Structures are given as C-alpha cells and as structure tokens.
Amino acid sequence: MIHHEMITDQELKLLIRQRKILFGGNRQLKIYGMLNCYSGKRMKRDNRVFFDTEAEAIILGYRPCGHCMKKAYMSWKNDSV
C-alpha cells in the first residue's frame, strides 16, 4: 500500500504508467476502487492510498467501491450478510 501523501505527483504518474498502481482506496472508509472512479477522485489526498493488486486491498481489509466495482461490491455485500 502506498500513501498518496508520501509520493509526488510525478512519482504517482510513473507508477501508474508502469502498472505498479492499479487501484486506489480511501484509508478512513476502507474502500478501494478503480483509479478513474468519480468517488475516488473526490477524496482528500490525505485519505488516498494505492494498491498494485485487488488482493492486496482485500487482505488489508478494504471493500470494493459500490460505484465503479458493482459486481465485486454486490458479491462482497452478499457474502457479509
């Protein structure tokens, strides 16, 4: 997991181009999603974290975003009931 506040914008762009960052998440809400998600783009930089795999986010206790990852979210929701 990479905290957004710990890297520069140039480093972030490079990691995305190198496909070392594929998902973003909200550290306080424990939600992860796609980098192009509207909800994710609105969060504060201090709360934003990045993951290289979906498995990493899940292992760290994050749940899928209900906006950009509807299928994964519905599966998570049904499993947690």
Contacts in CASP RR format, 6 or more apart in sequence:
PFRMAT RR
TARGET T0000
AUTHOR 0000-0000-0000
METHOD contacts of the structure
MODEL  1
MIHHEMITDQELKLLIRQRKILFGGNRQLKIYGMLNCYSGKRMKRDNRVF
FDTEAEAIILGYRPCGHCMKKAYMSWKNDSV
1 49 0 8 1.000
1 50 0 8 1.000
1 51 0 8 1.000
1 56 0 8 1.000
1 60 0 8 1.000
2 15 0 8 1.000
2 21 0 8 1.000
2 49 0 8 1.000
2 50 0 8 1.000
2 51 0 8 1.000
3 27 0 8 1.000
3 48 0 8 1.000
3 49 0 8 1.000
4 12 0 8 1.000
4 45 0 8 1.000
4 46 0 8 1.000
4 48 0 8 1.000
4 49 0 8 1.000
4 50 0 8 1.000
5 45 0 8 1.000
5 46 0 8 1.000
5 48 0 8 1.000
7 15 0 8 1.000
12 21 0 8 1.000
12 50 0 8 1.000
15 21 0 8 1.000
15 50 0 8 1.000
16 35 0 8 1.000
20 52 0 8 1.000
21 35 0 8 1.000
21 50 0 8 1.000
21 51 0 8 1.000
21 52 0 8 1.000
22 35 0 8 1.000
22 51 0 8 1.000
22 52 0 8 1.000
22 53 0 8 1.000
22 54 0 8 1.000
23 32 0 8 1.000
23 33 0 8 1.000
23 34 0 8 1.000
23 35 0 8 1.000
23 50 0 8 1.000
23 51 0 8 1.000
23 52 0 8 1.000
23 53 0 8 1.000
23 54 0 8 1.000
23 57 0 8 1.000
24 32 0 8 1.000
24 33 0 8 1.000
24 34 0 8 1.000
24 35 0 8 1.000
24 40 0 8 1.000
24 48 0 8 1.000
24 49 0 8 1.000
24 50 0 8 1.000
24 51 0 8 1.000
24 57 0 8 1.000
25 31 0 8 1.000
25 32 0 8 1.000
25 33 0 8 1.000
25 40 0 8 1.000
25 43 0 8 1.000
25 48 0 8 1.000
25 49 0 8 1.000
25 50 0 8 1.000
25 51 0 8 1.000
25 57 0 8 1.000
25 62 0 8 1.000
26 32 0 8 1.000
26 40 0 8 1.000
26 43 0 8 1.000
26 47 0 8 1.000
26 48 0 8 1.000
26 49 0 8 1.000
27 46 0 8 1.000
27 47 0 8 1.000
27 48 0 8 1.000
27 49 0 8 1.000
28 47 0 8 1.000
29 47 0 8 1.000
30 61 0 8 1.000
30 62 0 8 1.000
30 63 0 8 1.000
31 62 0 8 1.000
31 63 0 8 1.000
31 64 0 8 1.000
31 65 0 8 1.000
31 66 0 8 1.000
32 51 0 8 1.000
32 54 0 8 1.000
32 57 0 8 1.000
32 62 0 8 1.000
32 63 0 8 1.000
32 64 0 8 1.000
32 65 0 8 1.000
33 40 0 8 1.000
33 57 0 8 1.000
33 64 0 8 1.000
33 65 0 8 1.000
33 68 0 8 1.000
33 69 0 8 1.000
34 65 0 8 1.000
34 68 0 8 1.000
34 69 0 8 1.000
36 68 0 8 1.000
37 65 0 8 1.000
37 67 0 8 1.000
37 68 0 8 1.000
38 67 0 8 1.000
38 68 0 8 1.000
39 65 0 8 1.000
39 67 0 8 1.000
39 68 0 8 1.000
40 48 0 8 1.000
40 65 0 8 1.000
51 57 0 8 1.000
51 60 0 8 1.000
51 62 0 8 1.000
54 72 0 8 1.000
63 73 0 8 1.000
63 76 0 8 1.000
64 72 0 8 1.000
64 73 0 8 1.000
64 75 0 8 1.000
64 76 0 8 1.000
65 73 0 8 1.000
66 73 0 8 1.000
END
